[in-house]
Amino acid sequence: MNEFKKDVLVGTLFIAGIWNFVSGLFVISTVLFAATSMFSNISLNTQASR
């Protein structure tokens, strides 16, 4: 997955997490924020190993 696709994925998950948090779906928003953090860290670790 290239950097642009990772950025789009992280952004989409983050916006969906905020939307679910505002809607009151706290469990789903927590899962989405965790996935956002995971994909963001994978992206940073890939850059550091180059």
N, C-alpha and C positions, 0 to 999 in steps of 0.2 A: 504494500500500500504506500503510495507516495505521500509527501508532506501535505499537499493540498487536500487530499481525501481524508487524512487524519484530522486536519484542521476543521473540515466540514463536519466530520463525525463528532468531534469534541464539542463544537459549537451547537450542533443540533441536540446532542444529549443534554448540554447545559441549559439551553432554552426550554427543552421539554421538562427538565427538572424544576426550573423556576415556575413554569406553567402549572405543573402538578402540585407544587408547594402552595401556590396561591389558591388553587382549587381545593385544597384541604386533603389531598392524597399524599400524606406524609411518608408512608412506607414506599410508595412508588418513586417519589422524589428522592428519597434516600438512596434507593438502588440506582437511579439515574445519575446522581452525583458521584456515587462510588464508581460507576462505569466511566464517567467523565474523568475522574482522577486517575483511574487505571490506564485509560488510553492516553491521557496526557503524559503520564510518567513513562509509558512505553515509548512514546515519541521522543521524550527528552533523553532516555537511556540510549536510544538508537543513535541520536546525534552525538552523544558523548563518546560512543565507542568507535566512531569514525576517525 
